[in-house]
Amino acid sequence: MIEIQAGQVFETNEGGSCTVIAYKNASHVEIKFNDNYGLLAVVRTGDLRRGKVKNPYHRSVYGVGFIGAGSFKRSVKGRLTREYRVWSGMLARCYRDGTKQKNPTYVDCTVHKDWHNFQNFAKWITSQDHCDSNYELDKDLLVKGNKLYSDKTCCLVPACVNLLIHTSQKKISDLPVGVVMKPNGRFRAYMIKYGSQKYLGTYDTAEEASEVYVNHKEDYVKRIAREWQDKISADAFDALLTWTVY
């Protein structure tokens, strides 16, 4: 078998290629990946010949995300890290085939290019307040109607807060959120409060019922914000205090 030499180019199973920089022995071949990042790596001869060399900048997650070079790991002792699970879940919502058909709320949602790199996302999430509390990643609280996941638009909030501000946006008819029409043609306002449905009265028009719902909902969100004030970031708290249904 011909000895590997500097300058040789090998294809990888990921669809890219790399160039040999130096050959020391069968267990130490210095290569450079042929892409915009030009990462240097040391690989084995056998792996190189079989194309079994991993480029951390290969966009292996939904054709967009890549692990990158850094200290944050995809898994530890066979278990996916929390940082990776949150990151890959975010990418799935935006780029996995069929996701947007099943959940139209993610139509037009994208992830900032900086967060295509797992290392950048992991660095951000581990620097956040309460990052070890298993909070959820939210993109809508800080910027209403936001469609971009980024370090400027996202925050971490507990599941109950995340659910609180999202269920209010779901509509089951053409009526305003929090309003249903009774068989007699009048309109009932309702909301979910501390996990239970609470009726807010019956009114002659949908507009009246909606106004009551909006007032109660916004007051309730402020109350929850104060209950969680010491357990969420200052930005998230301020956003909850000024949150509106519409």
N, C-alpha and C positions, 0 to 999 in steps of 0.2 A: 504493500500500500504506500502510495506517495506521501511523504512527510508534509505536514501542513507548513505553509510558509507565510510570512508577512505579505500582506497585499491580497491574499485570497479572499474571495467573497463567498459567503454561504447563505443560502436561503433558510428562513426559519419557518416552523410549522404555523406560526401566527400570521404569516403572510408578508413579513418584512425580510430584511437581510442584515448581515453584519460583515464587517471586514476585519481580518486578522491584523492585529498590530504587532504582536510578537509571540513567538512560540518558544516556551522554555522546556516543557515536557508534556506528557500525555494528560497530566492533571492540571496543567497551568498554561492555558492559552489566553492571551490578552486580546480582547476584541473591542470593536466600537460599533454600536448599532447605527445603521444608516437611516437616520431620521432627523428631525429638527433638533432633537435633544442631544444626540451624539453621545449617549451614555457609554462609559467604559466599563467592562466587566471581565472577570476571569472565569473561564469555563473549561470543561473537560473535552478532550478530543472526540470521544465517542458521542457525547451530547451534541457537539458542534456538527459532526458529520450527519447525524440523524435529524438535525433541525430542532433539537429539544433544548433550546436556550430561551429563557424567558426575558422579554423586554418589559420592564415595569412601566414603560410609557406606551405600550400597546393598548389601544382602546378596547379592552376586553369586556367592559360592562355596558351592555345595551348599545354597543357601537359608539359610545361617547366617553365613558369614564375609564380612567386608568389609575393604577395603584401609585405610580410615581416612586421616586427614590427618596427614602427618608426613614424615620424611626417608627412610624405608625404601621402596625401590622394588620393584615386582613383577618388573621386568626391567631389564637394562642392556644397551644395544647389541643388542637383539633376543634376548637370552638370559635365561631366568628366573634370578633370584638364588637362591642356596642357601637363604636364609631363607624365600623364598616357596615353594620346592619342598618343604621340610620341613613348613611350615605347611599347605599345601594337601593334602599327603599325610596329615597328621594328621586334617584335616577329612574327607577321603575315607574313611578307615577308620571314622569314626563316623557319617557322614551320607550317603554316596553310596549310591544305590539298588543293592541287590544285594550290597553288600560283606559284610554280616553273614551273608547266606545262604552265601556262599562261604567265609567265615572266621568261624565261630561264636565264636572267642575275643574278638571285638569286640562281641558282643551286650551291650547295656546300657552300652557305653562312650560317654562324652560329653566335650566340651571345655568348660572353664570359660568363662563369659561374657566375662571379660577377654581371653581369647585368641581370641574371635571377631574381635577387631580385630587385623589383621595387624601394625600398628605396635607393639602391646604385645608380641606374640610375638617379633617381630624384635628388639626392644630386649632382651628376656630372653635369647634364644639367643646374641646377639652379646656378651653380658656374661659368658657361661659360660667356665669353664676349657676350653682346647683347642677353642674354637668354630671354629677354622679347620682342624681336623684331619679334617673330613668324618665325624665321629662320628655315631651314630644317636641319635634321640630315644627314650628309654625311660621308660615310665610304671609299670613293675612292680617295679623294683629297690628303690626307696626305701620304697614302701608295698606290701606283699604283697597280692595280690588286688585292687589298685587298678583302678578303672574310670573315673577322671577325669584327663584331661590338664590340668595346671595348673602354675604356677611353684613350687608347694609339693610336688608329687608327681613331677615329672619331672627327669631328668638326661640328660647326654650320655655315651654310652659307645661304645667301638669296636665294630665289627660282631661280632668274635669273642666279646666279652663278652656282647653282646646275645643272640647265638645260644646261648651257653653256658647262660644262665639260662632260655631259652624252650624249647629242644628238650626239656628235662627234663620239661616239663609236658604233652608230647604223649603220648597213649596210643593204642595200636593194638588194645587188647582191654580186657576187664574186669579184667585183672591189674594189679597195681601198676606204676607207671612203672619202666622198667628191668628188667622181668621177662618172660620168655617160657616157655611150657610145652613141654617136649620130648615126642616121641612116646611115650616110656616113662612119662610122667606126672610126671616130676620137673621142677624149675624152674631155669632158668638165669638168672643175673644178668649184665647187660652195661651198658656205657655208652660214649659217644663221648669219646675222649680224644685231644687234639691232632689232630683230624680223622679218626681211625681208630677202628673199633669194637674195644673191649677187653672180653673175657669175664672175668667175675669169679667163675666157679665154678658148680657145679650143686648144688642143694639139694633136700631132701625136701618142703619146703613153700614156698609163695609168700611167706609172711611172712619166712622165713629169707633167701630170695633178696633180698627187698625191703630188709631191714635192711642187707645187705652193700652193695647198690647205694647206699642213702642215705648210708652212711658214706663210701664212696669218692667219691661225687659231691660231697658237702659239703667233703671234704678237697681235692678237685680245684679247686673254686671258690675256696677260700681260697688255694691255690697260684697260681692265675691272678691273683687280686687282688694278691698280692705282686709278681708279675711286672709288673703295670701300675700299681703304686702311684704312681709319679711321673708317670703319663700320664693319670690320671683325677682327678676331683674328690675331695676328702676325704670328702664325703658318700657318693659312689659306692663308694669304697674301704671305708669303715666298713660299708656295707650288704652288700657282698660277703663281708666277714669274718664277718658274722652271718647270712648267707643260709642258708635251710634248704629242703629239697625240699618239705616239707609245712608 
